[in-house]
Amino acid sequence: MVADAPHPHVGGAVRAVPAPAAPLSSRSATAIQPRPALVPVSNRRGPKPSTRIDVVAIGVSTGGPNALTEVLPGIPKDFPVPVVIVQHMPPGFTLNLAQNLNGKSKIEVREGVEGDLVQPGLALIAPGDFHMVLQRKGTAVGVSMNRGAPENFCRPAVDVLFRSVVDVYGGNSLCVVLTGMGQDGMLGATAIGAAGGTVLAQDEATSVVWGMPGAVARAGLADDILPLARIAGEIDRRVRESRGAFARGA
């Protein structure tokens, strides 16, 4: 049993079964799990109608702090949409992670707090031990935290966040599934793709553990499967091109 946390600032991921934590310090892939042979994946999704992207949602687990340190600093300061993130982490680490990333990034990065509004140029990270969901608040969109049952043995869970993204933004969304053990995020990515949104996955060669992104890739959900170094640029390109096309009335 996990004791109730006093408020969303006291964070940490809760797992119903033991699983490797993702600490802030670097860990080698071999120290976590031997990497299997690369698996060819060619079942990317085919072309689809253009959809304006109004939000970016990222899910990540094992190896996540280093992956986010590669991705978030690559997003420019004038990024035109909000970013919301679930990183599986044990109690007490998500606030430190957010502060660390904020010092390295051009956009603002914070641990999410109940009632925070999402906005362009702001990335909110789910506090550990709380699911984070998006909710419409009049014309604005905010985040809400809850301690519902763990999903995929995790709280926060990527699937919970991704489902709420679809509820609020429908297909006007882009989700990214980065390195991590298990398959959290696959069902949420399925919902985002079915709504007409965009799904990106990290490739096997640059993942510490190709569980979560591999599940998305093998299910044929990914619009593209990319090495870590290309993901920030691809996020920025897709968001700007989608919004530019709609601004021109395309």
Buried (B, 14 or more C-beta within 10 A) or exposed (E): EEEEBEEBBBBBBBBEEEBBBBEEEEBEBEEBBEBEEEEEBEEBEEEEEEBBBBBBBBBBBBBBBBBBBBBBBBBEEEBBBBBBBBBBBBBEBBBBBBEBBBEEBBBBBBBBEBEBEBEEBBBBBBBBBBBBBBEEEEEEBBBBBEBEEBBBBBBBBBBBBBBBBBBBBBBBBBBBBBBBBBBBBBBBBBBBBEBBBBBBBBBBEBBBBBBBBBBBBBBBBBBBBBEBEBBBBBBBEBBBBBBEEBEEEE
